[in-house]
Amino acid sequence: MDLFIVLVICLSCLILFSLWNGSYAKGKLPPGPTPLPIVGNILQLNTKNISKSLSMLAKDYGPVFTVYFGMKPTVVLHGYKAVKEALIDQGEEFSGRGSLPMSEKVSKNLGIVFSNGKIWKHTRRFSLMVLRNMGMGKKTIEDRIQEEISYLVEALKKTNASPCDPTSLLSCVPCNVICSVIFHTRFDYNDPKFQTLIKYFHENLMIVSTPWMQEKHNKQSEFTMDNLVITVWDMFGAGTETTSTTMRYGLLLLLKHPEIAAKVQQEIDRVIGKHRSPCMQDRSRMPYTDAVVHEIQRYIDLLPTNLPHAVTEDIQFREYFIPKGTNILIHLSSVLHDDKEFPNPEQFDPGHFLDESGNFKKSDYFMPFSAGKRVCVGESLARMELFLILTSILQNFTLKPLVDPKDIDTTPIENGLGSVPPFYELCFIPV
């Protein structure tokens, strides 16, 4: 038994030495909590709320620190200054995609989201070209969104003001918009294959929002038909689930704060009225509604730690040396919930995006789509969808909760890679 203990101690020391040697052989990584053998810092983190754990560590180690997920170091960037310095000022060096094992198993370093190097640059450029040619950011894509929203409104009217879970219906709009871009067609909301596709998107978000650390590496692959398939899947996944989850969370927040929903409806009545559909030109004349959409995205903090980045070469960042390939965790929560930029950041308050005169106020801290080289390809599409869907729903319906608003819990049921809102029902009362 004594020999066994000695062997365990020796093995632990060897592992710790290898961790230390890997970190300091080429230079000094940022400080951080001491990792345990094999498991690293995982036992020191709350895997149900990684974001909160990182905020606590930042208080001890500053805005740039190192944590170990297993035996591999990950450098965490906390706060606007560190994030901007990396993603914008040194954007090229921080443009690599870090390791996310479950996604790597599916994507095999293909597509646009999880690829690296030349394949990522070529695929991203190709995807942007296709989206722009199909009308992203232009009136043509706005027409498609408006058409799809008309189907959503009709589907909501068919609920006859009865309690319903909006999850599936809210997913149909962005999913069909992507279908119209890629396939030049749309699906009926009751189509079994269409519903199966949406179900997979929901399940994927739930999976990646639970504790997600293991480690695996894949080789680069050339652009092939497989890459095209993965790229299309990336567009569906990124373009459907993020928008629908944001809307689902947004409606829950408006149920919790009916006074905010009422102010949006007053602005809709004043600017748009009841006899035409909302359009993007309306946004400039609807500062309160625009602020609500922004505040929903800020407050829900959909991707608290963003997708992992990696440095593409050996770099000096501040006073630290970061070796090529090191994973970088961008703590978006620390930017979106900065208490100097957004007073009382844990409160849902559209005033965070309004000046004293009630005009819309932009903020450099608004980074729900990330920033720099890896910023979301479909950002302009998502912004358009969120504004048009929200205004169209509130133009046609009053949201009625099934419980007293003060009893509504908006705490996410999962808070890992993504923040997943609780499931709920509401009634859409025609106005």
C-alpha positions as a Markdown table, in Angstrom:
| # | Residue | x | y | z |
|---|---|---|---|---|
| 1 | Met | 0.0 | 0.0 | 0.0 |
| 2 | Asp | 2.9 | 2.4 | 0.8 |
| 3 | Leu | 4.5 | 1.6 | -2.5 |
| 4 | Phe | 1.2 | 2.4 | -4.3 |
| 5 | Ile | 1.0 | 5.8 | -2.5 |
| 6 | Val | 4.5 | 6.6 | -3.5 |
| 7 | Leu | 3.8 | 5.7 | -7.1 |
| 8 | Val | 0.7 | 7.9 | -7.1 |
| 9 | Ile | 2.6 | 10.8 | -5.6 |
| 10 | Cys | 5.4 | 10.4 | -8.2 |
| 11 | Leu | 3.0 | 10.2 | -11.0 |
| 12 | Ser | 1.2 | 13.3 | -9.8 |
| 13 | Cys | 4.5 | 15.2 | -9.5 |
| 14 | Leu | 5.4 | 14.0 | -13.0 |
| 15 | Ile | 2.1 | 15.3 | -14.5 |
| 16 | Leu | 2.4 | 18.6 | -12.7 |
| 17 | Phe | 5.9 | 19.0 | -13.9 |
| 18 | Ser | 4.8 | 18.3 | -17.5 |
| 19 | Leu | 2.1 | 20.9 | -17.1 |
| 20 | Trp | 4.5 | 23.4 | -15.8 |
| 21 | Asn | 7.1 | 22.6 | -18.4 |
| 22 | Gly | 4.6 | 23.0 | -21.2 |
| 23 | Ser | 3.5 | 26.3 | -19.9 |
| 24 | Tyr | 6.9 | 27.8 | -19.3 |
| 25 | Ala | 9.3 | 26.1 | -21.7 |
| 26 | Lys | 8.8 | 28.8 | -24.3 |
| 27 | Gly | 7.8 | 31.6 | -22.0 |
| 28 | Lys | 5.3 | 32.5 | -19.3 |
| 29 | Leu | 1.6 | 32.0 | -19.7 |
| 30 | Pro | -0.7 | 34.3 | -17.7 |
| 31 | Pro | -1.3 | 33.3 | -14.0 |
| 32 | Gly | -4.2 | 31.2 | -12.9 |
| 33 | Pro | -5.3 | 28.6 | -10.3 |
| 34 | Thr | -2.9 | 25.7 | -9.8 |
| 35 | Pro | -4.2 | 22.7 | -11.9 |
| 36 | Leu | -4.7 | 19.3 | -10.5 |
| 37 | Pro | -3.2 | 16.2 | -12.2 |
| 38 | Ile | -5.1 | 15.1 | -15.3 |
| 39 | Val | -8.3 | 17.0 | -14.5 |
| 40 | Gly | -6.7 | 20.4 | -14.4 |
| 41 | Asn | -9.0 | 23.1 | -12.9 |
| 42 | Ile | -12.3 | 21.4 | -13.7 |
| 43 | Leu | -13.0 | 20.6 | -10.1 |
| 44 | Gln | -12.5 | 24.3 | -9.2 |
| 45 | Leu | -15.1 | 25.4 | -11.7 |
| 46 | Asn | -18.9 | 25.3 | -11.5 |
| 47 | Thr | -19.6 | 23.4 | -14.7 |
| 48 | Lys | -23.2 | 24.4 | -14.6 |
| 49 | Asn | -22.2 | 28.1 | -14.8 |
| 50 | Ile | -18.7 | 28.4 | -16.2 |
| 51 | Ser | -19.2 | 32.1 | -16.8 |
| 52 | Lys | -19.7 | 32.9 | -13.1 |
| 53 | Ser | -16.7 | 30.8 | -12.2 |
| 54 | Leu | -14.5 | 32.8 | -14.7 |
| 55 | Ser | -15.8 | 36.1 | -13.2 |
| 56 | Met | -14.7 | 34.9 | -9.8 |
| 57 | Leu | -11.3 | 33.9 | -11.1 |
| 58 | Ala | -10.8 | 37.3 | -12.8 |
| 59 | Lys | -11.1 | 39.0 | -9.4 |
| 60 | Asp | -8.1 | 37.0 | -8.2 |
| 61 | Tyr | -5.9 | 36.8 | -11.4 |
| 62 | Gly | -6.9 | 39.8 | -13.4 |
| 63 | Pro | -8.3 | 40.2 | -17.0 |
| 64 | Val | -5.9 | 37.7 | -18.6 |
| 65 | Phe | -5.5 | 34.4 | -16.8 |
| 66 | Thr | -5.0 | 30.7 | -17.5 |
| 67 | Val | -7.2 | 27.7 | -16.6 |
| 68 | Tyr | -6.7 | 24.1 | -17.5 |
| 69 | Phe | -9.5 | 22.0 | -18.9 |
| 70 | Gly | -7.8 | 18.6 | -18.5 |
| 71 | Met | -4.1 | 18.9 | -19.2 |
| 72 | Lys | -4.4 | 21.6 | -21.8 |
| 73 | Pro | -4.0 | 25.3 | -20.9 |
| 74 | Thr | -6.7 | 27.8 | -22.0 |
| 75 | Val | -6.1 | 31.5 | -21.7 |
| 76 | Val | -9.2 | 33.5 | -20.6 |
| 77 | Leu | -9.8 | 37.1 | -21.7 |
| 78 | His | -12.1 | 38.9 | -19.3 |
| 79 | Gly | -13.5 | 42.4 | -19.8 |
| 80 | Tyr | -13.8 | 44.8 | -22.8 |
| 81 | Lys | -10.2 | 46.0 | -22.9 |
| 82 | Ala | -8.7 | 42.6 | -23.1 |
| 83 | Val | -11.3 | 41.3 | -25.6 |
| 84 | Lys | -10.9 | 44.3 | -27.9 |
| 85 | Glu | -7.1 | 44.2 | -27.7 |
| 86 | Ala | -7.2 | 40.5 | -28.8 |
| 87 | Leu | -10.1 | 40.3 | -31.3 |
| 88 | Ile | -9.8 | 43.7 | -32.9 |
| 89 | Asp | -6.3 | 45.0 | -32.3 |
| 90 | Gln | -4.6 | 41.6 | -32.9 |
| 91 | Gly | -7.4 | 40.1 | -34.8 |
| 92 | Glu | -5.4 | 37.9 | -37.2 |
| 93 | Glu | -3.3 | 36.3 | -34.4 |
| 94 | Phe | -6.4 | 35.5 | -32.4 |
| 95 | Ser | -8.5 | 34.3 | -35.4 |
| 96 | Gly | -7.9 | 30.6 | -34.9 |
| 97 | Arg | -10.8 | 28.3 | -33.8 |
| 98 | Gly | -10.1 | 26.5 | -30.5 |
| 99 | Ser | -10.8 | 22.9 | -29.7 |
| 100 | Leu | -14.4 | 22.0 | -29.0 |
| 101 | Pro | -14.3 | 18.1 | -29.1 |
| 102 | Met | -18.0 | 17.3 | -29.7 |
| 103 | Ser | -18.3 | 19.7 | -32.6 |
| 104 | Glu | -14.9 | 18.5 | -34.0 |
| 105 | Lys | -16.2 | 15.0 | -34.2 |
| 106 | Val | -19.1 | 16.1 | -36.4 |
| 107 | Ser | -17.4 | 18.9 | -38.4 |
| 108 | Lys | -13.9 | 17.3 | -38.9 |
| 109 | Asn | -12.5 | 20.8 | -39.2 |
| 110 | Leu | -14.8 | 21.5 | -42.2 |
| 111 | Gly | -17.4 | 24.2 | -42.7 |
| 112 | Ile | -17.2 | 27.8 | -41.5 |
| 113 | Val | -17.7 | 27.6 | -37.7 |
| 114 | Phe | -15.1 | 25.0 | -36.6 |
| 115 | Ser | -12.5 | 25.1 | -39.4 |
| 116 | Asn | -9.1 | 26.8 | -39.4 |
| 117 | Gly | -6.4 | 28.1 | -41.7 |
| 118 | Lys | -7.0 | 28.3 | -45.5 |
| 119 | Ile | -10.1 | 26.2 | -45.4 |
| 120 | Trp | -11.8 | 28.6 | -43.0 |
| 121 | Lys | -10.8 | 31.7 | -44.9 |
| 122 | His | -11.9 | 30.3 | -48.3 |
| 123 | Thr | -15.2 | 28.9 | -46.8 |
| 124 | Arg | -16.0 | 32.1 | -45.0 |
| 125 | Arg | -15.3 | 34.2 | -48.0 |
| 126 | Phe | -17.4 | 31.9 | -50.2 |
| 127 | Ser | -20.3 | 31.9 | -47.6 |
| 128 | Leu | -20.3 | 35.7 | -47.3 |
| 129 | Met | -20.4 | 36.0 | -51.1 |
| 130 | Val | -23.3 | 33.6 | -51.4 |
| 131 | Leu | -25.3 | 35.3 | -48.6 |
| 132 | Arg | -24.8 | 38.7 | -50.1 |
| 133 | Asn | -25.7 | 37.5 | -53.6 |
| 134 | Met | -28.9 | 36.0 | -52.1 |
| 135 | Gly | -29.7 | 39.4 | -50.6 |
| 136 | Met | -28.4 | 39.4 | -47.0 |
| 137 | Gly | -28.6 | 43.0 | -45.7 |
| 138 | Lys | -30.7 | 44.0 | -48.7 |
| 139 | Lys | -34.4 | 44.4 | -49.4 |
| 140 | Thr | -34.6 | 41.0 | -51.1 |
| 141 | Ile | -33.9 | 39.1 | -47.9 |
| 142 | Glu | -36.1 | 41.5 | -45.9 |
| 143 | Asp | -39.0 | 40.5 | -48.2 |
| 144 | Arg | -38.4 | 36.9 | -47.5 |
| 145 | Ile | -38.3 | 37.5 | -43.7 |
| 146 | Gln | -41.6 | 39.5 | -43.9 |
| 147 | Glu | -43.2 | 36.7 | -45.9 |
| 148 | Glu | -42.2 | 34.1 | -43.4 |
| 149 | Ile | -43.3 | 36.2 | -40.5 |
| 150 | Ser | -46.8 | 36.3 | -42.1 |
| 151 | Tyr | -46.9 | 32.5 | -41.9 |
| 152 | Leu | -45.8 | 32.7 | -38.2 |
| 153 | Val | -48.6 | 35.3 | -37.4 |
| 154 | Glu | -51.2 | 33.0 | -39.0 |
| 155 | Ala | -49.9 | 30.0 | -37.1 |
| 156 | Leu | -50.1 | 32.0 | -33.8 |
| 157 | Lys | -53.7 | 33.1 | -34.6 |
| 158 | Lys | -54.6 | 29.4 | -34.9 |
| 159 | Thr | -53.7 | 28.8 | -31.3 |
| 160 | Asn | -56.9 | 30.7 | -30.5 |
| 161 | Ala | -55.3 | 32.5 | -27.5 |
| 162 | Ser | -54.8 | 29.1 | -25.8 |
| 163 | Pro | -51.7 | 28.4 | -23.9 |
| 164 | Cys | -48.8 | 27.2 | -26.1 |
| 165 | Asp | -45.1 | 26.6 | -26.0 |
| 166 | Pro | -43.6 | 29.0 | -28.7 |
| 167 | Thr | -40.3 | 27.1 | -29.0 |
| 168 | Ser | -41.1 | 25.2 | -32.3 |
| 169 | Leu | -42.9 | 28.1 | -34.0 |
| 170 | Leu | -40.2 | 30.6 | -33.3 |
| 171 | Ser | -37.6 | 28.3 | -34.8 |
| 172 | Cys | -39.6 | 28.0 | -38.1 |
| 173 | Val | -39.0 | 31.5 | -39.2 |
| 174 | Pro | -35.2 | 31.7 | -39.2 |
| 175 | Cys | -35.0 | 28.1 | -40.4 |
| 176 | Asn | -37.2 | 28.8 | -43.4 |
| 177 | Val | -35.3 | 32.0 | -44.2 |
| 178 | Ile | -32.1 | 29.9 | -44.5 |
| 179 | Cys | -34.0 | 27.4 | -46.6 |
| 180 | Ser | -35.1 | 30.1 | -48.9 |
| 181 | Val | -31.5 | 31.3 | -49.3 |
| 182 | Ile | -30.0 | 27.8 | -49.8 |
| 183 | Phe | -32.8 | 25.9 | -51.5 |
| 184 | His | -35.1 | 28.7 | -52.8 |
| 185 | Thr | -38.0 | 27.0 | -51.1 |
| 186 | Arg | -39.7 | 26.9 | -47.7 |
| 187 | Phe | -41.3 | 24.1 | -45.7 |
| 188 | Asp | -44.7 | 23.9 | -44.2 |
| 189 | Tyr | -44.5 | 24.2 | -40.4 |
| 190 | Asn | -46.1 | 20.8 | -40.0 |
| 191 | Asp | -43.7 | 19.0 | -42.3 |
| 192 | Pro | -42.3 | 16.0 | -40.4 |
| 193 | Lys | -38.8 | 16.4 | -41.9 |
| 194 | Phe | -38.8 | 20.1 | -41.1 |
| 195 | Gln | -39.8 | 19.5 | -37.5 |
| 196 | Thr | -37.1 | 16.8 | -37.1 |
| 197 | Leu | -34.5 | 19.2 | -38.4 |
| 198 | Ile | -35.6 | 21.9 | -35.8 |
| 199 | Lys | -35.6 | 19.2 | -33.1 |
| 200 | Tyr | -32.0 | 18.4 | -33.8 |
| 201 | Phe | -31.0 | 22.1 | -33.5 |
| 202 | His | -32.6 | 22.3 | -30.1 |
| 203 | Glu | -30.9 | 19.1 | -28.9 |
| 204 | Asn | -27.6 | 20.3 | -30.2 |
| 205 | Leu | -27.8 | 23.5 | -28.2 |
| 206 | Met | -28.8 | 21.6 | -25.0 |
| 207 | Ile | -25.8 | 19.2 | -25.5 |
| 208 | Val | -23.2 | 21.8 | -26.0 |
| 209 | Ser | -24.5 | 23.9 | -23.1 |
| 210 | Thr | -23.8 | 21.1 | -20.6 |
| 211 | Pro | -20.2 | 20.5 | -19.5 |
| 212 | Trp | -18.2 | 20.1 | -22.7 |
| 213 | Met | -14.5 | 19.6 | -21.9 |
| 214 | Gln | -12.5 | 16.7 | -23.4 |
| 215 | Glu | -9.8 | 16.9 | -25.9 |
| 216 | Lys | -9.3 | 15.9 | -29.4 |
| 217 | His | -7.5 | 17.1 | -32.6 |
| 218 | Asn | -8.4 | 16.7 | -36.2 |
| 219 | Lys | -6.4 | 17.2 | -39.3 |
| 220 | Gln | -7.3 | 19.9 | -41.9 |
| 221 | Ser | -9.2 | 18.8 | -44.9 |
| 222 | Glu | -9.4 | 20.3 | -48.3 |
| 223 | Phe | -12.6 | 21.9 | -49.7 |
| 224 | Thr | -14.8 | 19.1 | -50.8 |
| 225 | Met | -18.5 | 18.1 | -51.1 |
| 226 | Asp | -18.2 | 17.1 | -47.4 |
| 227 | Asn | -17.1 | 20.7 | -46.6 |
| 228 | Leu | -20.1 | 22.1 | -48.5 |
| 229 | Val | -22.5 | 19.9 | -46.5 |
| 230 | Ile | -20.9 | 20.9 | -43.2 |
| 231 | Thr | -21.0 | 24.6 | -44.3 |
| 232 | Val | -24.7 | 24.3 | -45.1 |
| 233 | Trp | -25.3 | 22.6 | -41.7 |
| 234 | Asp | -23.3 | 25.4 | -40.0 |
| 235 | Met | -25.6 | 28.0 | -41.6 |
| 236 | Phe | -28.7 | 26.2 | -40.5 |
| 237 | Gly | -27.4 | 25.7 | -37.0 |
| 238 | Ala | -26.1 | 29.2 | -36.5 |
| 239 | Gly | -28.8 | 30.8 | -38.4 |
| 240 | Thr | -31.8 | 29.0 | -36.8 |
| 241 | Glu | -31.1 | 28.1 | -33.1 |
| 242 | Thr | -29.4 | 31.3 | -32.0 |
| 243 | Thr | -32.2 | 33.5 | -33.4 |
| 244 | Ser | -35.1 | 31.4 | -32.2 |
| 245 | Thr | -33.5 | 30.9 | -28.7 |
| 246 | Thr | -33.0 | 34.7 | -28.5 |
| 247 | Met | -36.7 | 35.3 | -29.4 |
| 248 | Arg | -37.9 | 32.6 | -27.0 |
| 249 | Tyr | -35.9 | 34.2 | -24.2 |
| 250 | Gly | -37.0 | 37.6 | -25.3 |
| 251 | Leu | -40.7 | 36.8 | -25.1 |
| 252 | Leu | -40.1 | 35.3 | -21.6 |
| 253 | Leu | -38.5 | 38.6 | -20.5 |
| 254 | Leu | -41.5 | 40.6 | -21.9 |
| 255 | Leu | -43.9 | 38.3 | -20.0 |
| 256 | Lys | -41.9 | 39.1 | -16.9 |
| 257 | His | -41.9 | 42.8 | -17.7 |
| 258 | Pro | -45.4 | 43.6 | -19.3 |
| 259 | Glu | -44.8 | 47.4 | -18.9 |
| 260 | Ile | -41.9 | 47.1 | -21.4 |
| 261 | Ala | -44.0 | 45.1 | -23.9 |
| 262 | Ala | -46.7 | 47.8 | -23.6 |
| 263 | Lys | -44.3 | 50.6 | -24.4 |
| 264 | Val | -43.1 | 48.7 | -27.5 |
| 265 | Gln | -46.7 | 48.3 | -28.6 |
| 266 | Gln | -47.3 | 52.0 | -28.1 |
| 267 | Glu | -44.3 | 52.8 | -30.3 |
| 268 | Ile | -45.5 | 50.3 | -32.9 |
| 269 | Asp | -49.0 | 51.9 | -33.0 |
| 270 | Arg | -47.4 | 55.4 | -33.4 |
| 271 | Val | -44.9 | 54.5 | -36.1 |
| 272 | Ile | -46.4 | 51.5 | -38.0 |
| 273 | Gly | -50.0 | 51.2 | -37.1 |
| 274 | Lys | -52.1 | 48.1 | -37.8 |
| 275 | His | -52.5 | 48.1 | -41.5 |
| 276 | Arg | -49.0 | 47.3 | -42.8 |
| 277 | Ser | -46.1 | 45.0 | -41.9 |
| 278 | Pro | -43.1 | 46.3 | -40.0 |
| 279 | Cys | -40.0 | 47.0 | -42.2 |
| 280 | Met | -36.4 | 47.8 | -41.5 |
| 281 | Gln | -36.9 | 51.5 | -42.3 |
| 282 | Asp | -39.1 | 51.7 | -39.3 |
| 283 | Arg | -36.2 | 50.9 | -36.9 |
| 284 | Ser | -34.6 | 54.3 | -37.1 |
| 285 | Arg | -37.9 | 55.8 | -35.9 |
| 286 | Met | -38.4 | 53.2 | -33.1 |
| 287 | Pro | -35.6 | 53.8 | -30.6 |
| 288 | Tyr | -37.3 | 52.1 | -27.7 |
| 289 | Thr | -38.1 | 48.9 | -29.7 |
| 290 | Asp | -34.5 | 48.9 | -31.0 |
| 291 | Ala | -33.2 | 49.3 | -27.4 |
| 292 | Val | -35.4 | 46.4 | -26.3 |
| 293 | Val | -34.0 | 44.1 | -29.0 |
| 294 | His | -30.5 | 45.0 | -28.0 |
| 295 | Glu | -31.2 | 44.6 | -24.3 |
| 296 | Ile | -32.6 | 41.2 | -24.9 |
| 297 | Gln | -29.4 | 40.1 | -26.5 |
| 298 | Arg | -27.3 | 41.8 | -23.9 |
| 299 | Tyr | -29.2 | 40.5 | -20.9 |
| 300 | Ile | -29.6 | 36.8 | -22.0 |
| 301 | Asp | -25.9 | 36.6 | -22.9 |
| 302 | Leu | -26.6 | 33.7 | -25.3 |
| 303 | Leu | -22.9 | 32.5 | -25.7 |
| 304 | Pro | -21.3 | 33.5 | -22.4 |
| 305 | Thr | -17.8 | 32.3 | -23.3 |
| 306 | Asn | -18.2 | 32.5 | -27.1 |
| 307 | Leu | -16.9 | 29.6 | -29.2 |
| 308 | Pro | -13.3 | 28.9 | -28.3 |
| 309 | His | -10.6 | 30.8 | -30.2 |
| 310 | Ala | -6.9 | 29.8 | -30.7 |
| 311 | Val | -3.8 | 31.8 | -31.5 |
| 312 | Thr | -2.5 | 31.2 | -35.0 |
| 313 | Glu | 1.2 | 31.8 | -34.1 |
| 314 | Asp | 3.5 | 32.3 | -31.1 |
| 315 | Ile | 2.6 | 35.8 | -29.8 |
| 316 | Gln | 3.4 | 38.2 | -27.0 |
| 317 | Phe | 0.2 | 39.5 | -25.4 |
| 318 | Arg | 0.7 | 42.1 | -22.8 |
| 319 | Glu | 3.5 | 40.8 | -20.6 |
| 320 | Tyr | 2.7 | 37.1 | -21.4 |
| 321 | Phe | 3.9 | 34.7 | -24.1 |
| 322 | Ile | 1.2 | 32.5 | -25.6 |
| 323 | Pro | 2.3 | 29.6 | -27.8 |
| 324 | Lys | 0.8 | 28.9 | -31.2 |
| 325 | Gly | -2.4 | 26.7 | -30.9 |
| 326 | Thr | -3.2 | 27.7 | -27.4 |
| 327 | Asn | -7.0 | 27.8 | -26.7 |
| 328 | Ile | -8.4 | 31.3 | -26.0 |
| 329 | Leu | -11.7 | 31.7 | -24.1 |
| 330 | Ile | -13.4 | 35.0 | -24.8 |
| 331 | His | -15.6 | 35.8 | -21.8 |
| 332 | Leu | -18.3 | 37.8 | -23.5 |
| 333 | Ser | -20.3 | 37.9 | -20.3 |
| 334 | Ser | -17.7 | 40.2 | -18.8 |
| 335 | Val | -18.3 | 42.6 | -21.7 |
| 336 | Leu | -22.1 | 42.4 | -22.0 |
| 337 | His | -22.5 | 42.7 | -18.2 |
| 338 | Asp | -19.9 | 45.3 | -17.6 |
| 339 | Asp | -21.3 | 47.4 | -14.7 |
| 340 | Lys | -19.6 | 50.7 | -15.8 |
| 341 | Glu | -21.0 | 50.5 | -19.3 |
| 342 | Phe | -24.4 | 49.0 | -18.2 |
| 343 | Pro | -25.3 | 50.2 | -14.7 |
| 344 | Asn | -27.1 | 47.3 | -12.8 |
| 345 | Pro | -26.2 | 44.8 | -15.6 |
| 346 | Glu | -28.2 | 42.0 | -14.0 |
| 347 | Gln | -31.4 | 44.0 | -14.5 |
| 348 | Phe | -33.4 | 43.8 | -17.8 |
| 349 | Asp | -33.5 | 47.5 | -18.7 |
| 350 | Pro | -33.8 | 48.9 | -22.3 |
| 351 | Gly | -32.5 | 52.2 | -20.8 |
| 352 | His | -29.0 | 50.7 | -21.2 |
| 353 | Phe | -29.3 | 51.6 | -24.9 |
| 354 | Leu | -31.1 | 54.9 | -24.6 |
| 355 | Asp | -29.7 | 58.4 | -23.9 |
| 356 | Glu | -31.4 | 61.0 | -21.7 |
| 357 | Ser | -33.5 | 62.2 | -24.6 |
| 358 | Gly | -34.8 | 58.7 | -25.4 |
| 359 | Asn | -32.7 | 58.3 | -28.5 |
| 360 | Phe | -31.0 | 55.0 | -29.3 |
| 361 | Lys | -27.5 | 54.8 | -27.9 |
| 362 | Lys | -24.9 | 52.6 | -29.4 |
| 363 | Ser | -22.3 | 50.8 | -27.3 |
| 364 | Asp | -18.9 | 49.3 | -28.3 |
| 365 | Tyr | -19.5 | 46.8 | -25.5 |
| 366 | Phe | -22.5 | 45.2 | -27.4 |
| 367 | Met | -20.8 | 42.0 | -28.7 |
| 368 | Pro | -23.4 | 39.2 | -28.7 |
| 369 | Phe | -22.1 | 38.3 | -32.2 |
| 370 | Ser | -18.5 | 38.4 | -31.0 |
| 371 | Ala | -16.0 | 40.7 | -32.8 |
| 372 | Gly | -13.0 | 40.7 | -35.1 |
| 373 | Lys | -12.2 | 38.1 | -37.7 |
| 374 | Arg | -14.5 | 35.5 | -36.3 |
| 375 | Val | -17.6 | 37.7 | -35.9 |
| 376 | Cys | -20.8 | 36.0 | -36.9 |
| 377 | Val | -21.2 | 35.8 | -40.7 |
| 378 | Gly | -25.0 | 36.2 | -40.4 |
| 379 | Glu | -25.0 | 39.1 | -38.0 |
| 380 | Ser | -26.9 | 41.5 | -40.3 |
| 381 | Leu | -29.5 | 38.7 | -41.1 |
| 382 | Ala | -30.0 | 37.9 | -37.4 |
| 383 | Arg | -30.4 | 41.6 | -36.5 |
| 384 | Met | -33.0 | 42.0 | -39.2 |
| 385 | Glu | -34.9 | 38.9 | -38.1 |
| 386 | Leu | -35.0 | 39.8 | -34.5 |
| 387 | Phe | -36.4 | 43.3 | -35.1 |
| 388 | Leu | -39.0 | 42.2 | -37.6 |
| 389 | Ile | -40.2 | 39.1 | -35.7 |
| 390 | Leu | -40.5 | 41.0 | -32.4 |
| 391 | Thr | -42.3 | 44.0 | -33.8 |
| 392 | Ser | -44.6 | 41.7 | -35.9 |
| 393 | Ile | -45.6 | 39.6 | -32.9 |
| 394 | Leu | -46.3 | 42.6 | -30.7 |
| 395 | Gln | -48.2 | 44.4 | -33.5 |
| 396 | Asn | -50.6 | 41.5 | -33.7 |
| 397 | Phe | -50.7 | 40.0 | -30.2 |
| 398 | Thr | -50.6 | 40.9 | -26.5 |
| 399 | Leu | -48.5 | 38.3 | -24.6 |
| 400 | Lys | -50.4 | 36.8 | -21.7 |
| 401 | Pro | -48.5 | 34.7 | -19.1 |
| 402 | Leu | -50.1 | 31.8 | -17.3 |
| 403 | Val | -48.7 | 32.9 | -13.9 |
| 404 | Asp | -48.2 | 36.2 | -12.2 |
| 405 | Pro | -45.3 | 38.0 | -13.9 |
| 406 | Lys | -43.4 | 38.4 | -10.6 |
| 407 | Asp | -43.4 | 34.5 | -10.3 |
| 408 | Ile | -41.8 | 34.1 | -13.7 |
| 409 | Asp | -38.3 | 32.7 | -13.4 |
| 410 | Thr | -35.9 | 33.8 | -16.2 |
| 411 | Thr | -32.9 | 31.8 | -15.0 |
| 412 | Pro | -31.4 | 29.7 | -17.7 |
| 413 | Ile | -31.8 | 25.9 | -17.3 |
| 414 | Glu | -28.3 | 25.4 | -18.8 |
| 415 | Asn | -25.4 | 27.8 | -18.8 |
| 416 | Gly | -22.4 | 26.2 | -20.5 |
| 417 | Leu | -21.4 | 27.2 | -24.0 |
| 418 | Gly | -24.9 | 28.6 | -24.4 |
| 419 | Ser | -27.6 | 30.0 | -22.1 |
| 420 | Val | -30.8 | 27.9 | -22.5 |
| 421 | Pro | -34.0 | 29.6 | -21.3 |
| 422 | Pro | -36.5 | 27.6 | -19.4 |
| 423 | Phe | -39.5 | 26.1 | -21.3 |
| 424 | Tyr | -42.8 | 27.9 | -20.8 |
| 425 | Glu | -46.2 | 28.5 | -22.2 |
| 426 | Leu | -48.1 | 31.7 | -22.9 |
| 427 | Cys | -51.2 | 32.9 | -24.7 |
| 428 | Phe | -51.0 | 35.1 | -27.8 |
| 429 | Ile | -54.1 | 37.3 | -27.5 |
| 430 | Pro | -55.0 | 39.0 | -30.9 |
| 431 | Val | -55.1 | 42.8 | -30.7 |
